[in-house]
Each structure stands twice: as structure tokens, then as C-alpha cells.
């Protein structure tokens, strides 16, 4: 997913509103399997690396659950890229994490 989004960010931009909303819905769904939450959070973070302005306005909808979903996974390349993406989104929309 990351390579695809990174290589084709502009072409994928038209699909991001729907895709991001579906990922946010999964992240906020109660009783979701832990591995699905982790992968969903990583995907949102990675999308934020290449299209931060498209996802950053939605930060208030998912930032808390995003943090909770990734707090217990080991440090690795996936987690690193996800956190770099969330940082880019926060820089784009700092008010989105104010609460």
C-alpha cells in the first residue's frame, strides 16, 4: 500500500476521501481486532506522508484511537513511517489534536 500511495499519490488523491473515511470508521469501530486496528492506523499514517492535507482535517475523528492502536507495537519501519506521516498531518493541522 505504501509504495502504491507514494508512487501514485496524485492519481490516488481522488479516492482518498472515501478511503480515509472507511479507514477512520474501522479505527473507531468498537471491538475491532487488534491487528486490524494496527494495520489501519499504519495505513492512515502512511497516507499522511504523501497526502497530508487530504487527511489532516479529519485528525479529530481518529487521533486518539490512532495513538492507542499503535502504542503497544514494537518499533519497526512500518511504525516509523506511520508516525512520520501523523507528524506531517499534525504540522498541517495542529488544531486537529488540540483536544
C-alpha positions in Angstrom: 0.0 0.0 0.0 2.7 2.5 1.0 4.6 2.1 -2.3 1.5 2.5 -4.3 0.3 5.6 -2.5 3.8 7.1 -2.5 4.3 6.4 -6.2 0.9 7.4 -7.3 -0.2 10.0 -4.7 -1.7 12.4 -7.2 -3.6 9.7 -9.0 -4.9 8.3 -5.8 -6.0 11.6 -4.4 -9.4 11.3 -5.9 -10.0 8.1 -3.9 -8.7 9.4 -0.6 -11.9 11.0 0.9 -13.8 7.7 0.7 -10.8 5.5 1.6 -9.7 7.7 4.5 -13.2 7.7 5.9 -13.5 4.0 5.7 -10.2 3.6 7.5 -11.3 6.1 10.2 -14.6 4.1 10.6 -12.6 0.9 11.1 -10.3 2.6 13.6 -13.2 3.9 15.6 -15.3 0.7 15.5 -15.7 -1.0 18.9 -14.4 -4.5 19.4 -12.2 -4.5 16.3 -9.4 -7.0 16.2 -6.1 -5.5 17.4 -4.1 -6.4 14.3 -6.7 -4.8 12.1 -6.5 -1.6 14.2 -2.7 -1.6 14.0 -2.7 -2.0 10.2 -5.4 0.6 9.8 -3.5 3.1 11.9 -0.3 2.4 9.9 -2.1 2.8 6.7 -3.6 6.2 7.7 -0.2 7.4 8.9 1.5 6.3 5.6 -1.2 8.1 3.6 -0.4 11.2 5.7 3.2 11.0 4.4 2.2 11.6 0.8 -1.2 13.4 1.1 -1.3 15.1 4.5 -3.6 17.9 3.5 -6.2 15.5 2.4 -6.3 13.6 5.7 -5.2 16.2 8.3 -8.7 17.9 8.5 -10.0 14.6 9.8 -7.5 14.3 12.7 -10.0 15.0 15.4 -12.0 12.0 14.3 -9.2 9.5 14.7 -6.1 10.8 16.5 -6.9 9.3 19.9 -7.7 5.9 18.6 -4.7 6.1 16.2 -2.4 6.6 19.2 -4.0 3.9 21.2 -3.8 1.4 18.3 0.0 1.9 17.9 1.2 2.3 21.4 2.0 -1.3 22.0 3.5 -2.5 18.8 7.3 -2.8 18.5 9.3 -0.2 16.8 9.8 -1.1 13.1 9.9 0.5 9.7 6.1 0.4 9.4 5.5 2.1 12.7 8.2 4.7 11.9 6.7 5.7 8.6 3.2 5.8 10.2 4.5 8.2 12.9 6.3 10.3 10.4 3.0 10.6 8.5 1.0 11.6 11.6 3.6 14.2 12.4 3.2 15.7 8.9 -0.6 15.7 9.3 -0.3 17.4 12.7 2.0 20.0 11.3 -0.6 20.6 8.6 -3.5 20.8 11.1 -2.2 21.4 14.7 -5.8 22.3 15.9 -6.8 18.7 14.9 -5.0 17.4 18.0 -5.7 20.3 20.4 -8.2 18.3 22.4 
